[in-house]
């Protein structure tokens, strides 16, 4: 899944093949090395995406819990019969987090 940050694999493959050709190492298949590393990089990119989705899910859950706690806190203040100005002030502060 190419993105704007993903390097052009064919360009990299050509560069690595040229580099290995300069060193002229017998028994080394540069194309096979490049293919293997390309698979490793793709697997790492996919693992990173999965981890990012998991982290996003945790943040979403924390935000949901914070919203629930702030709503409960607001209800507690309203039940405590705070002066109207104080209750409105807290209500305004808590609704900014939603």
ABEGO torsion letter per residue (X at the ends): XBBAABBBAAAAAAAAAAAAAAAGBBGBBAAAAAAAAAAAAAAAAAAAAAAAAAAAAAAAAAAAAAAAAAAAAAAAAAAAGBBAAAAAAAAAAAAAAX
